[in-house]
Amino acid sequence: MTSTDSADSAAQKAPAKAPAKDPWDLPDVSGLVVGVLGGTGPQGKGLAYRLAKAGQKVIVGSRAAERAVAAAEEIGHGVEGADNAETARRSDVVIVAVPWDGHAKTLESLRTELSGKLVVDCVNPLGFDKKGAYALKPEEGSAAEQAAALLPDSRIAAAFHHLSAVLLQDPEIDEIDTDVMVLGEERADVKIVQALAGRIPGMRGVFAGRLRGAHQVESLVANLISVNRRYKAHAGLRVTDV
């Protein structure tokens, strides 16, 4: 047998390579219940409105159930309101949109209710002084990594950091022209969050790495605040060539 024959024989025996997975092949998330902790604040309320308007079942949470119910009635589109614990229990995916100074305390108090849940952190640790906004770096590295440390029995992803609350809540705007950078450890969880972002017209979820990269993503909000102030805008992000 010649060397050429041997090579041909080996090639025939070698298993065929699996086709590359399509990074835009995302799951159907239309049946998932999404809870929003901090759903009475501008960012949480805006996300709840957009997701519910797109057909998602949404529950907004607050420390006080009556505040959550009032916010839900204002949002409409079938949104329900409940206290944070009930919101966490009843939801498949929980978005954390609370103020940074209450982030750790809120998550610590809901460790049991959030066990086994996909928790999506969109909190941006920021400080403000006379020069404007600047990024803070938590001891754990980022808000998302703090969530992972406080919720060892939950699956943590990070997303929805760069969205304008003003645009999200404006009923005159039909599409939100922006990409959402999604970070996480498990590909399946990242794809769920990408798919949720993609349900909102004009929006797209883009994988942006593991949680260790969340600090850069959270910090970029300080730069966007500077952009918005200079240009009187509500800037978002687009990732090109993907």
N, C-alpha and C positions, 0 to 999 in steps of 0.2 A: 504494500500500500504506500502510495506516495504521500509526502507531507501535505500536499493539497487535498488529497482524499481524506486524510486524518482531520484536517481543519474543517472540511465540509461535514464530516460525520459528527464532530463535536458540536458544530453549530446546530445540526438537526436535533441533537439530544438536549441542548441547552433550553431551559424553560423560557418561553416568550416573556418579555418585560410587560408588566401591567401598564396600561395607558396612564399618562399623567392625569392627576385629579384636576378637575376644573375648579379654580379658586372661587369662582362665582356660582358654583353649585351649592345653593344655600337651602336650609330646611324650611318647611312650612311651619310658621310660628303663629298662624292666625288663631289657633285654639288656646294659646297660652294666656294665663291671667298675669298681668303686669301690675305690681304694686310700686308706688312711688313714695318713699319716705322723704318727708319735706315737701309733700305735694301741695302745701298751702303757700309756699314761697314762689317767687317769680319763675325760677328755672324749672322747679318740679311741676308747677301748674302748667307751664307751657308744654313740657314734654307729655304730661298727661293728656292735654287737649289734643296735641298732634297725633298721638298714638290712638286715642279713642276715636278721633275723627276718621282715622284710617281703618277703623273697624276692630281695634284691639279691645279686649275687656280690661278695664283699668280700675284700680282702687287707689285713692290717694290717702296717705296716712299723715297723722299729726299726733303730737303728744296729747292734744285734747280732741276727742272724737267730734265734738260739736263744730270745731273749726274745720275739721276735715269734711264733714257733711256739708257745711256751708260752701266750701271751696268746690266740692263735687257738683253741687247744684248750680254754681256759677259756670263751671266748665261745660256741663251738659253732656250730650253724646253717650248717655248711659253710665257715666263715671259714678262710682260709689265712694263714700268716705267712711273712714274708720280710724280708731286709734292705731298707733304704730304696730303694736303687737298683733292685733287682728289682721292688719294689712299684710304683715309678714307671713302669718299663718296661712292666709287664704291665697297667696300669690305663688306662681311658679317661678317668676323672675322678679327680683326686687331691685329697683333703681334707688340709689342713695343720693339724694339731692339736698342734704341738710347743710347748714352753715358749717364752715370748718371748725369753729370753736365748739360746736356740739357734736362733732363727728365721732370721736372716740366714745363719749358717754352714751350716745344713741346706740351704737353698735354693741357695746358691752351689755347694755340692758336687753338686747334682743338676740343674744347668742343662741338661746334655745329655739326661738321661733324661726331663726334663719338657718338652722341646721339643715343641711342637705339641699339648700336653695342655691340657685345661681344669683349672685349679688353683683350688681353692676354699679361701680362707684364712679360718680361724675363730679366729685368734690375737688375744688381747686384751692390748695392752701396758699393764701395771699396775704400780704400786708400792705398797708397804705401809709404814705407820708407826704410831705410837701412836693416830692418829686414824682408822685404817682404810685401806681401799683408795682409791687415786686413779689417775687416768688419766695415762699418759705419752704424749707426742707425738713419734713418730719424726721424724727429719730429713726423710723423704719425705712425711710427713703422717699416715701410718697404717701398720699392718702390711700391709694389702692393697696399698697403694701402694709399700711397700718390696718386696713380692713382685713387683709389676709392673716395678719398676726392675731387680731382680736376674734376672728371667726374661723377657727381651725377646721370646723366641720362644714363649712360652706365652700362653694366654688366661686372664686372672685374673678371678675373681669373689670376693665376700666374703659369708659367710653362717654360720649356726649359732653365733653368738656368745653368745646369751642362754640357752643350754640348761643345765639342772642335770645335772651328771654323776651325781649321786646318783639322780635320777629315771630317767635314761637307762639306768642299769645295774640298776635294780630289776626283777627278773622278775615281781614281784607287780603291777606297774603295766602295764595293757594299752594305755593311751592317754597320749600326752604332750600335754597341753592347752596349746598355745602356737602362736604364729606365728613364722616365721623371716623376718627381714628380709634380702633378697637384693640385693646391689649388683653392678653390672658395666657394662662398656662396650657389649657386644653383646647385643641382645635375645634372640637364639637361645641364648646361653650362660646368661643369667639364667633363661630358661624351663626349661632342663635342670635347673638347681639347684632351682628351684621345684618341678619335678616330682619330684625326688629327695626333697625335704622332704615332699611330699605323700604319698609312699608309706608314711610312718610314721603309724600311726593317731593321730588327734587333732591332727596337725601340719599347717601350711599355710605355703607359701612366698609371700611378698609382695614385689613389686618395691619397692625403697626408694631408687633413684637410682643415680648413677654412682659410680665408685670414690672420687672426691674427697670424697664424703660418708661414707666409711668410718670416719673418726676419731670422729664423733659416735656411731656405732653401737657401735664397739669400747669407747668411753669409758663408755657407759651401763651396762656390766657393773659398774663401781665402785658405781653407785647401787643396782643389784640386790643386790650383796653387802651393802650397808647395810640394805636391806629385809629380806633373809634373816636377818641377825643380830638385828634388832629384833623380827621377828615369828616367828622360829624356823621359817622357811618355805623353799621352793625355788621362788622366784618366776620366772615367765616373762612374756611379753608377748602382748597381743592388740591388733590394729589394728582399730578399729571402722569401720563403714559402708563396708566394701569386701568 
